[in-house]
Amino acid sequence: MPDPFEETDAPETGESAGLVAKGAPGDNAAPLSVSEISALLKRTVEDRFGYVRLRGELSGVKRAASGHLYCCLKDENARIDGVMWRGNAQRLPFTPEDGLEVIASGKLTTYPGRSSYQIVIDRMEIAGEGALLALLEKTKARLEAEGLFAPGRKKPLPYLPRVIGVVTSPTGAVIRDILHRLADRFPCHVLVWPVLVQGQGSAEQVAAAIEGFSQLPPDGAVPRPDLVIVARGGGSIEDLWSFNEEVVVRAIAACTIPIVSAVGHETDTTLADHAADRRAPTPTAAAEMAVPVRVELAALLDELALRKKRAILRPVGLGRERLMARVQRLPRPENLLAPQAQKLDDLSERLRRGLADRTMRERERLQERVRHLSAPILRARLDRARHGLETARLTPALLTQRVGAQCERLAALARLAQQLHPDRPLERGYVRVTDASGRTMTDRAVAAGQDALVLKFRDGPLDVVPQGKTPPPRPTPARARPRPAESGDQPKLL
């Protein structure tokens, strides 16, 4: 095989190459431009490979601002560029990622700007269930690393929710099973947000429904659910793939309302189950998990009420039993009072005898003293007292000296009284203010409250009235009664 890079001799044309290009004799083919040859190559490739299906591993996946998807498909020995226009890229049922093995369907074409060929992808599918599971594990590991599946962020479910929101298909058997189970256990208000649970756009609808429930105001026209159930029936991994989408997982993790995930049957597990606050094996189990059984709850309340009553009455019964036991051990009242009554009788008898003995002793003592008070003895004592009085000497100096001292003390008190007399300062120009009863006024406020005041000067009193007061009425002088005419007087004409 000749080396394409080895220099070879130019073909013999009969003439040597010249400086200016000239047409060869008999050559009627004009030279093609680069654009023309690129267009020819483009038509040839598109006509030959109008529709192809390629299996390969995605590499260099990126979305442009216009929405177009650019990537490369490669295997062990070769690679080819690929482009997917915005309309088809928006309808992809999964998110393309590097390393994912896919089957791309489209047509081959060339890109003259880079002199390369590429595939314009119309449809892209994951190449087998193994590749789908690999993508699932990769997405799960990435979201788990962000903490979306952490047990610490899961919220507890309300014990008795008043409003339950259900995100599911309105026409499937799932919603009927949930409503039937809720009606059997504990009827409550149910809000159904209808969504697609499979196919194109289903993941976005489920995420929008979860976000819509979370954004409802607590006191709005539509009641805010206390619990949300995301439910779907069983199916293959392709049927349940919408609940493995990242947009659904992030919506569940960001929801402020507790969420129960009931996707598929008991053996089916999706990423929504890991992100939800509680996973239910089936939609019916989710309804059982959401509310308790009303009959069992009523029976439990009755049992608790009975236990409460017994708990309240038990201390009363025990107290009554203890009281009766202690009452039986207490002695009889007459037995308790018998010693005290006997002691009272004994003390009463002793008091009676003691008073009688005391009276007898005092009577004997009085009689003994009466015998000593005879007339001669009293007369002798009287004579001795009279004699002592006659012999006592009372000199006048003793009396006059004591009287003089008391007189001097009395005179000093009189002088002091004269100096402290309240009318003494009147001689120096002062005035003493008194009320009508003669009480001296020392405060201005008290004096202003009086109806009339008296100013006492040195030469006499003066009646005054405080400013703003009405003077009291003067007493009317009493008229002199007419002297009754004597019998001898002549009556006057006037």
Secondary structure, DSSP 8 states (H G I E B T S, - for coil): ---TTS-------SS---SS----TT-------HHHHHHHHHHHHHHHTSSEEEEEEEEEEEE-TTS-EEEEEE-SS-EEEEEE-HHHHHT-SS---TT-EEEEEEEEEEETTTTEEEEEEEEEEESHHHHHHHHHHHHHHHHHHTTTT-GGG-----SS-SEEEEEE-TTSHHHHHHHHHHHHH---EEEEEE---SSTTHHHHHHHHHHHHHTS-TTSSS---SEEEEEE----TTTTGGGGSHHHHHHHHH-SS-EEEEESSTT---HHHHHSSEE-SSHHHHHHHHS--HHHHHHHHHHHHHHHHHHHHHHHHHHHHHHHHHHHHS--HHHHHHHHHHHHHHHHHHHHHHHHHHHHHHHHHHHHHHHH--HHHHHHHHHHHHHHHHH----HHHHHHHHHHHHHHHHHHHHHHHHT-TTGGGGGT--EEEETT--B---HHHHHT-S-EEEEETTEEEEE--TT------------------TTS-----
